[in-house]
Amino acid sequence: MIQVTAPFLPPKEEFYAYVDKIWDKNWLTNNGPLLNELELSLKEYLGVKHFLFVNNGTIALQLAIKALNLKGEIITTPFSFIATTSSIVWENCKPVFADIDKQTYNIDPAKIESCITKDTSAILATHVFGNPCNIEAIEDIARKYQLKVIYDAAHCFGVKYQGKSVLEYGDISTLSFHATKLYHTTEGGGLVCNSAELTYRLSQMRNFGFKTAESFDGVGINGKNSELHAAMGLCNLKYIDEILVKRKEQFEYYQLKLNNLKVSYQSIQNGTSYNYAYFPILFKTEEELLKAKAELEVNWIYPRRYFYPSLSGLHYVSEQNTPISDSISSRILCLPLYHQLTTEEQDFICRILLRAQNY
């Protein structure tokens, strides 16, 4: 069986060495020494000013919305993982969908301005599959209308844009370290911002709002993560450069082998140092996608329709017109891509795709 992804696992003895330290200190959570070590290590690796480790990427989004005190409407993308929209709704804000660019699959800045009303407080844009948004255009609009900007950078570990970490843009960027991600901590997430004051506020909010052991400074939530998750993160960080090299090789191998497949590919923004986290292919029709997917599944290969359905069709949001997102969502398929995937398995996947399209 070949799944769409599989988690990278470090050597067990390296993880167990950290577990021994946890047992020795008898410190499992609440800002432990391994968590602090991981935060500092990730801050240095990613090249960002401030970094906070939280328990998942969804909580990271919710904390970002709460910390920026967002109200009313938030303009966002209909083409993303459901947490991008559900976090907005969860925080009692209204998602307003601006359609996407048909080449990059990211929110189209040309569609944002017409969505702005007196109730708009922010733009929440996703760097889809790790591909940076049109950051300059988005931030020009944000300055013009005095809006906050959150970037859902769940797929962006290690991505650079215009020579610096893509996470440095906007008011807050959020990360996911779920087990399916290129870099993971089993479960986990991250928050990046350039403001020390905002980072301090977020750090209080992730710990119930505690100011001291006996006082609180506003509403908080339990967004903390554990020493065991930090241990996995520290182990995996040792291998991230190797993972990134391997992922690029696998990505380029697919491109070579699928050269004759009648599909199109996502356009990566100029000035991007990419992480090759996903390999999406876009079919001409949904029927072609379904045919290829069925052929793969008959052979115990399970790609994923990332992202389907378009979020503008969710039953708990108001109906909005996003024809480009609807179309791409119905025709896109992410192929298996993970560290242990072999070239032989990639060859097998490619042969099935080519055969499915030719009969």
Buried (B, 14 or more C-beta within 10 A) or exposed (E): EBBBBBBBBBEEEBBEEBEEBBEEEEBEBEBBEBBEBBBEBBBEBBEBBBBBBBBBBBBBBBBBBBBBEBBBBBBBBBBBBEBBBBBBBBBEBBBBBBBBBBBBBBBBBEBBBEBBEEEBBBBBBBBBBBBBBBBEBBBEBBEEBEBBBBBBBBBBBBBBBBEEBBBBBBBBBBBBBBBBBBBBBBBBBBBBBBBEEBBBBBBBBBBEBBEEEEEEEEEBBEBBBBBBBBBBBBBBBEBBEEBBEBBEEBBEBBEEBBEEBEBBEBEBBEEBBBBBBBBBBBBEEBEBBBBBBEBBEEEEBBBBBBBBBBBBBBEEBEEBEBEBBBBBBBBBBBBBBBBEBEEEBBEBBBEBBBEBBEE
